[in-house]
Structures are given as C-alpha cells and as structure tokens.
Amino acid sequence: MDFVVVVLQTVFAMSREKATQVMLQVHREGMGVCGTYTREVAAAKVDQVLNIARKHQHPLQCTMEET
C-alpha cells in the first residue's frame, strides 16, 4: 500500500492524503481515478507507473480510459 501511495505522489503529483484516498479506493473498488490528461500525457504516465512497478517487481497496474 505504501508503494502505491509513493507512486501516486511521484507520477501524479498527489499529496500524501489524496494518494492515500486513491489507493484505498483502488483497494476497495478495484480501480481509482488518478487524473484527466490529454491522450499523450496519460499514455506517458501509464508507462511511468508500469515501469516503476516492474522495476520494483510490484504487481501494480495502470490503464487509461477515454472520458
């Protein structure tokens, strides 16, 4: 859980409180919203999250959806 909070703070510039709220939403509901971005920025952030998770051998997933 702490790993997810740190990733949210790092990649999405969330405060610790906001990152904790999103992490708990993901934990309870299976998904959470990290922000609304252009397609290019969203794709870059997804790549960042997946690369960090892979580097730390963590099963964290990240996807993007159209709004």
N, CA and C atoms as an extended XYZ file, in Angstrom:
201
Properties=species:S:1:pos:R:3:atomname:S:1:resname:S:1:resid:I:1 pbc="F F F"
N         0.826       -1.202        0.000 N   MET     1
C         0.000        0.000        0.000 CA  MET     1
C         0.867        1.261        0.000 C   MET     1
N         1.940        1.227        0.765 N   ASP     2
C         2.833        2.387        0.799 CA  ASP     2
C         3.474        2.617       -0.564 C   ASP     2
N         3.810        1.530       -1.252 N   PHE     3
C         4.404        1.647       -2.583 CA  PHE     3
C         3.457        2.381       -3.522 C   PHE     3
N         2.187        2.017       -3.493 N   VAL     4
C         1.187        2.640       -4.370 CA  VAL     4
C         1.069        4.125       -4.052 C   VAL     4
N         1.053        4.479       -2.789 N   VAL     5
C         0.959        5.886       -2.380 CA  VAL     5
C         2.154        6.670       -2.923 C   VAL     5
N         3.339        6.113       -2.802 N   VAL     6
C         4.545        6.800       -3.289 CA  VAL     6
C         4.486        6.974       -4.804 C   VAL     6
N         4.033        5.953       -5.517 N   VAL     7
C         3.916        6.056       -6.979 CA  VAL     7
C         2.918        7.147       -7.353 C   VAL     7
N         1.770        7.187       -6.677 N   LEU     8
C         0.766        8.223       -6.964 CA  LEU     8
C         1.318        9.616       -6.687 C   LEU     8
N         2.060        9.763       -5.614 N   GLN     9
C         2.662       11.051       -5.296 CA  GLN     9
C         3.697       11.441       -6.346 C   GLN     9
N         4.489       10.482       -6.776 N   THR    10
C         5.580       10.752       -7.713 CA  THR    10
C         5.078       11.038       -9.121 C   THR    10
N         4.241       10.154       -9.651 N   VAL    11
C         3.835       10.257      -11.050 CA  VAL    11
C         2.711       11.268      -11.249 C   VAL    11
N         1.787       11.332      -10.280 N   PHE    12
C         0.606       12.179      -10.454 CA  PHE    12
C         0.619       13.427       -9.561 C   PHE    12
N         1.732       13.679       -8.894 N   ALA    13
C         1.915       14.875       -8.055 CA  ALA    13
C         0.784       15.046       -7.042 C   ALA    13
N         0.356       13.931       -6.448 N   MET    14
C        -0.710       13.986       -5.441 CA  MET    14
C        -0.106       14.235       -4.069 C   MET    14
N        -0.879       14.886       -3.214 N   SER    15
C        -0.472       14.995       -1.818 CA  SER    15
C        -0.555       13.597       -1.200 C   SER    15
N         0.075       13.411       -0.066 N   ARG    16
C         0.013       12.096        0.597 CA  ARG    16
C        -1.431       11.733        0.924 C   ARG    16
N        -2.198       12.715        1.358 N   GLU    17
C        -3.602       12.469        1.713 CA  GLU    17
C        -4.412       12.019        0.491 C   GLU    17
N        -4.281       12.728       -0.626 N   LYS    18
C        -5.014       12.377       -1.843 CA  LYS    18
C        -4.567       11.012       -2.370 C   LYS    18
N        -3.256       10.763       -2.354 N   ALA    19
C        -2.731        9.482       -2.814 CA  ALA    19
C        -3.263        8.338       -1.948 C   ALA    19
N        -3.364        8.553       -0.668 N   THR    20
C        -3.909        7.533        0.240 CA  THR    20
C        -5.375        7.278       -0.069 C   THR    20
N        -6.132        8.333       -0.339 N   GLN    21
C        -7.548        8.171       -0.692 CA  GLN    21
C        -7.708        7.354       -1.969 C   GLN    21
N        -6.905        7.651       -2.981 N   VAL    22
C        -6.984        6.919       -4.251 CA  VAL    22
C        -6.559        5.464       -4.037 C   VAL    22
N        -5.498        5.240       -3.281 N   MET    23
C        -5.032        3.883       -3.002 CA  MET    23
C        -6.122        3.076       -2.306 C   MET    23
N        -6.814        3.674       -1.339 N   LEU    24
C        -7.885        2.972       -0.634 CA  LEU    24
C        -9.066        2.694       -1.561 C   LEU    24
N        -9.353        3.620       -2.464 N   GLN    25
C       -10.423        3.391       -3.440 CA  GLN    25
C       -10.069        2.204       -4.338 C   GLN    25
N        -8.831        2.144       -4.777 N   VAL    26
C        -8.376        1.021       -5.599 CA  VAL    26
C        -8.470       -0.272       -4.797 C   VAL    26
N        -8.058       -0.223       -3.548 N   HIS    27
C        -8.081       -1.407       -2.693 CA  HIS    27
C        -9.513       -1.928       -2.504 C   HIS    27
N       -10.461       -1.021       -2.295 N   ARG    28
C       -11.852       -1.401       -2.024 CA  ARG    28
C       -12.649       -1.712       -3.284 C   ARG    28
N       -12.446       -0.918       -4.341 N   GLU    29
C       -13.300       -0.999       -5.521 CA  GLU    29
C       -12.602       -1.586       -6.752 C   GLU    29
N       -11.296       -1.762       -6.675 N   GLY    30
C       -10.568       -2.342       -7.791 CA  GLY    30
C       -10.024       -1.344       -8.789 C   GLY    30
N       -10.422       -0.081       -8.676 N   MET    31
C        -9.881        0.959       -9.559 CA  MET    31
C       -10.100        2.330       -8.937 C   MET    31
N        -9.325        3.281       -9.407 N   GLY    32
C        -9.446        4.654       -8.945 CA  GLY    32
C        -8.986        5.596      -10.042 C   GLY    32
N        -9.413        6.836       -9.953 N   VAL    33
C        -9.062        7.841      -10.957 CA  VAL    33
C        -7.887        8.664      -10.439 C   VAL    33
N        -6.849        8.746      -11.260 N   CYS    34
C        -5.649        9.492      -10.884 CA  CYS    34
C        -5.611       10.880      -11.504 C   CYS    34
N        -6.454       11.129      -12.502 N   GLY    35
C        -6.477       12.438      -13.130 CA  GLY    35
C        -7.035       12.361      -14.536 C   GLY    35
N        -7.204       13.529      -15.135 N   THR    36
C        -7.672       13.649      -16.510 CA  THR    36
C        -6.591       14.390      -17.294 C   THR    36
N        -6.107       13.738      -18.345 N   TYR    37
C        -4.984       14.266      -19.110 CA  TYR    37
C        -5.245       14.100      -20.600 C   TYR    37
N        -4.455       14.772      -21.403 N   THR    38
C        -4.501       14.515      -22.848 CA  THR    38
C        -4.042       13.076      -23.070 C   THR    38
N        -4.362       12.548      -24.224 N   ARG    39
C        -4.004       11.152      -24.533 CA  ARG    39
C        -2.491       10.928      -24.384 C   ARG    39
N        -1.690       11.851      -24.880 N   GLU    40
C        -0.247       11.690      -24.849 CA  GLU    40
C         0.295       11.703      -23.423 C   GLU    40
N        -0.179       12.639      -22.631 N   VAL    41
C         0.273       12.731      -21.238 CA  VAL    41
C        -0.186       11.500      -20.460 C   VAL    41
N        -1.426       11.085      -20.655 N   ALA    42
C        -1.947        9.899      -19.965 CA  ALA    42
C        -1.124        8.667      -20.321 C   ALA    42
N        -0.807        8.491      -21.601 N   ALA    43
C        -0.019        7.335      -22.032 CA  ALA    43
C         1.368        7.354      -21.387 C   ALA    43
N         1.966        8.528      -21.294 N   ALA    44
C         3.286        8.651      -20.671 CA  ALA    44
C         3.217        8.298      -19.186 C   ALA    44
N         2.167        8.740      -18.507 N   LYS    45
C         2.019        8.446      -17.080 CA  LYS    45
C         1.764        6.960      -16.854 C   LYS    45
N         0.972        6.335      -17.701 N   VAL    46
C         0.750        4.888      -17.604 CA  VAL    46
C         2.077        4.164      -17.752 C   VAL    46
N         2.864        4.556      -18.735 N   ASP    47
C         4.180        3.937      -18.941 CA  ASP    47
C         5.081        4.121      -17.721 C   ASP    47
N         5.071        5.314      -17.144 N   GLN    48
C         5.879        5.578      -15.951 CA  GLN    48
C         5.489        4.643      -14.817 C   GLN    48
N         4.180        4.539      -14.550 N   VAL    49
C         3.706        3.689      -13.460 CA  VAL    49
C         4.113        2.237      -13.703 C   VAL    49
N         3.873        1.745      -14.902 N   LEU    50
C         4.190        0.347      -15.208 CA  LEU    50
C         5.691        0.079      -15.120 C   LEU    50
N         6.515        1.021      -15.560 N   ASN    51
C         7.967        0.857      -15.467 CA  ASN    51
C         8.441        0.838      -14.020 C   ASN    51
N         7.897        1.722      -13.197 N   ILE    52
C         8.255        1.747      -11.775 CA  ILE    52
C         7.837        0.441      -11.108 C   ILE    52
N         6.621       -0.012      -11.384 N   ALA    53
C         6.123       -1.252      -10.788 CA  ALA    53
C         6.993       -2.438      -11.211 C   ALA    53
N         7.320       -2.508      -12.485 N   ARG    54
C         8.154       -3.606      -12.992 CA  ARG    54
C         9.544       -3.569      -12.345 C   ARG    54
N        10.114       -2.371      -12.247 N   LYS    55
C        11.445       -2.212      -11.656 CA  LYS    55
C        11.478       -2.716      -10.223 C   LYS    55
N        10.375       -2.516       -9.496 N   HIS    56
C        10.299       -2.917       -8.091 CA  HIS    56
C         9.585       -4.253       -7.906 C   HIS    56
N         9.337       -4.946       -9.014 N   GLN    57
C         8.665       -6.248       -9.004 CA  GLN    57
C         7.360       -6.202       -8.218 C   GLN    57
N         6.581       -5.171       -8.492 N   HIS    58
C         5.292       -4.958       -7.832 CA  HIS    58
C         4.189       -5.180       -8.861 C   HIS    58
N         3.074       -5.807       -8.473 N   PRO    59
C         2.012       -6.106       -9.440 CA  PRO    59
C         1.081       -4.938       -9.769 C   PRO    59
N         1.463       -3.733       -9.399 N   LEU    60
C         0.612       -2.558       -9.661 CA  LEU    60
C         0.313       -2.422      -11.159 C   LEU    60
N        -0.937       -2.188      -11.482 N   GLN    61
C        -1.371       -1.987      -12.867 CA  GLN    61
C        -1.887       -0.561      -13.031 C   GLN    61
N        -1.856       -0.081      -14.260 N   CYS    62
C        -2.346        1.255      -14.559 CA  CYS    62
C        -2.839        1.243      -16.000 C   CYS    62
N        -4.021        1.806      -16.217 N   THR    63
C        -4.580        1.898      -17.566 CA  THR    63
C        -5.152        3.290      -17.745 C   THR    63
N        -5.505        3.598      -18.991 N   MET    64
C        -6.178        4.869      -19.253 CA  MET    64
C        -7.473        4.578      -19.981 C   MET    64
N        -8.460        5.456      -19.756 N   GLU    65
C        -9.760        5.339      -20.397 CA  GLU    65
C       -10.166        6.693      -20.958 C   GLU    65
N       -10.927        6.662      -22.030 N   GLU    66
C       -11.478        7.919      -22.570 CA  GLU    66
C       -12.609        8.398      -21.688 C   GLU    66
N       -12.733        9.710      -21.589 N   THR    67
C       -13.846       10.270      -20.813 CA  THR    67
C       -14.873       10.862      -21.746 C   THR    67
